[in-house]
Amino acid sequence: MNLSGLLPLLRDLPEYSDFLEMLSLQPRPAMALRLPRAARPAFVASLIEQAANRPILFIAARHDHALTLLDELTAWSPTGDGRPQGSPLLFAEPNPLFYEPAAWGLRT
């Protein structure tokens, strides 16, 4: 399912325009967006589309949340092939505890 046709509606919101203006301020103010979890994939997909080769860092508290976000971004992908625009990289968390002498998993 391709939901990218809804992204222009998000960009028309005055709060979205205000956020983009705040990004252009120097020095950049500290921001906490406090977006509902369901709105984050659409917001990030819109930023990816408008970022024009700027890196975007999205930090998730848990590895499964990062995987879910990556899957949800494919639904908002404007490329039509089901992949988010650009080259998303997923950095997995290490499996063992910090001082545990076990080897890390294959995905790490």
Secondary structure, DSSP 8 states (H G I E B T S, - for coil): ---GGGHHHHHTSHHHHHHHHHHTSSS---------GGGHHHHHHHHHHHSSS-------SSHHHHHHHHHHHHHT-TTSSSS-SS--------SS-TT--S---TT-
